[in-house]
C-alpha cells in the first residue's frame, strides 16, 4: 500500500507537512485481534435456566491516529467480562448481571493532535470497569 503524502505526525521535527507511510500499518488496525466467549447453560428446578459466560477480548498493538503519531500508540491488551442470566424457560422473566472490563484495564481508544494548541493531544480513554443488572418481566 502506498501512502506517501500522509499528514506529518505532531512530534515530527522535519518541518514537512507530510510523511511517507508506505508499507506501514493502518490506524486502528492491529495485526491480531481475538475474542473468546464460552457460555455454560444449566437447567434448574422450577423451569429456570441459568447461563454463565466469560468474555476474553484481545487487541494487538495499534495506533489510533492516521499519521501514526507515537503519542497515539496503544500497546496490546486483553479485556475480561462476564455475564450471568437467570430466567424462566417460558421467557416471561429474566435477571441479568453483566460486567465489562472487570480488571479495570486502562487503555486509550483515541488520541489525536489538538487543533488549537501546538504539540498537544486530545485523548479518549476506553470505558473502565462497569457492572449492570437488569430485571425483565413480561406480562403477555
Secondary structure, DSSP 8 states (H G I E B T S, - for coil): ---TTEE--TT--S--SEE--TT---TT--S-EEEE--EEEEEETTTEEEEEEEEEEEE--EESSTT--GGGEE--EEEEEEEEEEEETTSSEEEEEEEESTT----EEEEEE-SSSTT-EEEEE----EEEEEEEE---
